[in-house]
């Protein structure tokens, strides 16, 4: 709690708390002081979020039927320019603020045309704060407006207008151009990822069929244009492009109930993963919400009804459950509504309760009709679901045993787990360590109070190619699930997580990289909430120790090694030791370099684009060899620290 600072003549009073202690921040100051509250973070994800917020405004114009083209350009100076051919932001004086409507939108939180329901029936963006937030977090920003036959401009620095809106010429068309440079005071190094941006823009184009979105990167002369007449049906085809599908054409469903539009597209493949992605007003709702719940309820109900009606499921046999009907499913559920209620500022979950019944009705009616009209596709889908049900039943006892063992009430944990003494999960961390040798060093070198160690023997099962029952019969995976205590898939409960930092620690060689990828595949497919809530990390052990006399440096790349050698060679000969395995380090060295919170380096595992991650894991870890070969060839030049 804030305390009033005593003056030099006034004794300190620890109990004093007055009105002077209450600080009121204006909109701009609040955003700059706490940017994470508005854009989620100040790393590259937050940086990309700035671009998306401006693009969302153009998308709103497209959803209103007033925009057909959006051009996003990363300029050589790392400024970003977003241009659309919409109606252009109004520039006349706003009656409430006595400022131009443009300046009001660009400087006032919760100001925009999204609240009245007249200009935009549906919209995304940060509830009317997107443009003003981007403006406040930019070192400079310029807006150009074309409307009513004229062109207007206004400039800002860190969200502060540098003058009034000025008429700068004539215009033969309409639209908005916003150019901004993200503020290095907020974000540090400004560096956009072309691939991450292009995947998200591709997603937006899929969700708005007939809209052209172009991304240009003047830093490296790259360009991609996205335009899809098929909309989300094309999206599902794209996601399934390297999979063997059960029915040739994706099922497409669309209808409007009152002012809410529901679209869904789905297609089954021969895999085991559920790749369902949900969107509300073109915003990717990573944590789902009412629309996803309605979609899933309809899917389970309709497939059960059809299975019983067609006699593929007998009356005395148990119904299919959600896990059965979602195994091998690739689907998009997209809703567009007038008053979205997102949970959290970055809109990870849709909270409108009424949308559940709307989505369930639209999807249920559309899917029932499709199955009746396409009996061959229906049979193949039900057969897939029945096969999944048999595998689930085979895995049930193993799953129940894991859940029972992972309960804190039983006190039963994997025998090879070296647990920590601390019981508060937010203070605890679990190292998943490759091999018994490294596990032994980690157990000796750790801080026993808050660091737990789980050694993993060999390579864990590739869950991308394994059925649920086979996965749950794998000893190492069972040990991980039991140690974490959360359960998996639909039974996952984040509140039961025993360690709030789960750290993958593998050798710095090919086998270590493979084991890390296997673990990441497992967590992405069955415990993705760990990633979404930033509980999963990757340890960064050093590659080399460079030593000269009593001086030594631990370095993490070949470039750092060369720099350290040049520095230490000035006085004496240099000894370089390469560490391929964690077991080659003593317990003290492992603690000093990789486990000591004061000195270690760790990478946080996060998801910029769930659909892209889904595709990448399938390509790398799935059955098909040609897509994996193409992926390796495409990315070979960007590989670092290749162990040959």
ABEGO torsion letter per residue (X at the ends): XBBBBBBAABBBBAABBBAAABBBBBAAAAAAABAAAAAGBABAAAAAAAAAAAAAAAAAAAAAGABABBBBBBBAAGBBBBBBABAEBBABBBAAAGBBAAAAAAABBGBEAAAAGAABABBBEBGGAAAAAAAAABABBBBBBBBGGBBBBBBBBGGBBAEBBBBAEBBABBEBBBBBBBBAAAAEBBBBBAAAAAAAAAAAAAABBGBBBBBBBAAAGBBBBBBBAAEAAAAAAAAAAABBBABABBBBBBBBBEABBBBBBBBBBABABBBBBBBBGGBBBAAEEAAAAAAAAAAAAAAAAAAAAAGABBAABBBBBAAAAABGBBBBBBBBBABBBBBEAAGABBABAAAAAAAAAAAAAAAAAAAAABAAAAAAAAAAAAAAAAAAAAAAAAAAAAAAAABAAAGBBBAABBBBABABAAABBBBBBBEAAAAAAAAAABBAAABBBBBBBEBBBBAAABBAAAAAABAAAAAAAAAAGAEBEAABBAAABABABBBBBBBBBAAAAAAAAAAAAAAAAAAAAAAAAGABBBBBBBABBBBBEABBBBBABAAAAAAAAAAAAAABBBBBBBBABAAABBAAAAAAAAABAAABBBBBBBBABAAAAAAAAAAAABABAAAAAAAAAAAAAABBGBBX
